[in-house]
Amino acid sequence: MDLNHSQKWVFLMVNKDDDTASDLIRTVSRHSLAYMLCAASEMFRHYDFDPLDLLIIHAIMNANVLNVMKNPELDRRFGSVKAVEPDEIKQGVSRAALSLFLVCPSKPCGDVPID
């Protein structure tokens, strides 16, 4: 099983028994969903963007730091709000990858324009 460092930590924490694992997974899932909903609500409240534009912006920002999140050393080094990842380690993201990730067309379909 190939786990990243966050998954390894959770795996070690819950490897005691199945009930503990299930409880922790359920708790983390609930808090993750609550965080996502709260973050989306705040974005929609404070930014005058179309909701899809906000999703695209944040998908790009997330894709740019995937290399950092997958590397425990880089994740620790750039984990602070005071640290900024250098452009050299950011990976770009293609329009096709965003389209697949967000499950939306990257080009207009027929006569339907994409604003």
Secondary structure, DSSP 8 states (H G I E B T S, - for coil): ----HHHHHHHHHHTT-HHHHHHHHHHHHHHHHHHHHHHHHHHHHH--S-HHHHHHHHHHHHHHTHHHHH-HHHHHHT-STT----GGG-----HHHHHHHHTS-SS-BTTB---
